[in-house]
Structures are given as C-alpha cells and as structure tokens.
Amino acid sequence: MATLKGGDKFQAKMAELAKKLNRPETLKVGFLDNGKVDENGISDVMKAVYNEYGTPDARFPIPPRPFFRTMIANKSPQWPDVLAAKLKEDDYNINSTLTAMGELISGQLQDSILNGGWLPNSEATLAGMFGHKKKGTQPLVDTGDMLNAVAFEIKS
C-alpha cells in the first residue's frame, strides 16, 4: 500500500483558501436605486425599465430596447471562466475579483446601451412632444442618464 506525504501543506493551503472564500459576497450590477430622479420625477431605475421593456403609454411611447437582456444573453456565458481566472490571478481575493467583475459587466452593459442598434428616437420625441426633448436620434445616450446610471456594488 502506498503512503502519501505532504498532506499537511495541502490541508493548510485548503484551509487558507476556505477562509478567503467562506465570506458570502454578492455582486449587483445594473441600475441601483440611488434615489436620483429627473425633473419629471422619473428615477434612473424606472428609465432603465421603460427602455428595456418599452411602454404602452400613448402619451409617452417608448419601444422596447432590450439592452440589458441582450447583454446578458451575449456576455454571461463568458463570466464563469473570467471569474475563475480572475480568482486565481487575485490569489482568491473575493473583493478584488468581484470589483473586477463589476467593472467588466458594467462596461459590457454600457457598450450594449451605446451599440445596440436600437430604432432611432421618434420625430415626436425629438420635438419634445413628450416633455423629454432629445438632443439626437440615438436612443439611450443623448442625456447620458442611462450610461451614467450603470453601477455595481458588492455586499457581504
């Protein structure tokens, strides 16, 4: 029967890693409720919802522009591998790894907003008929509200 040696070092390393990984952490990325509202009382969170799913409101119609769902469908398959590589690179420092993931996913979300190929803003929107005069035809970016509202947080 074979005898294994060196198990003490392995056990010590596993205990060290377990301590680093044994803190429950949650990464949230998207439009966090920061309490900010525009001149019409609409929060950044609601702007994101209205643009993601569209609005049936005839007074202020917005077509669906699924920037969030599109980004998740296109990018999330890569996230586990990126997370695993970053954990190893950061010597299993959860906070450092989740910060890097938050930055990555936030950037991917902003890229989806910028480059989604959405239908242009309508003439009525551009004319300010809905109380939201737009500066350009590219939706989601003219005021900067959507891009600037993308954020992430890490919670224990």
Secondary structure, 3 states (H helix, E strand, C coil): CCCCCCHHHHHHHHHHHHHHHCCCCEEEEEECCCCCECCCCCEHHHHHHHHHHCECCCCCCECCCCHHHHHHHHHHHHHHHHHHHHHHHCCCCHHHHHHHHHHHHHHHHHHHHHCCCCCCCCHHHHCCCCCCCCCCCCCCCCCCHHHHHEEEEEEC
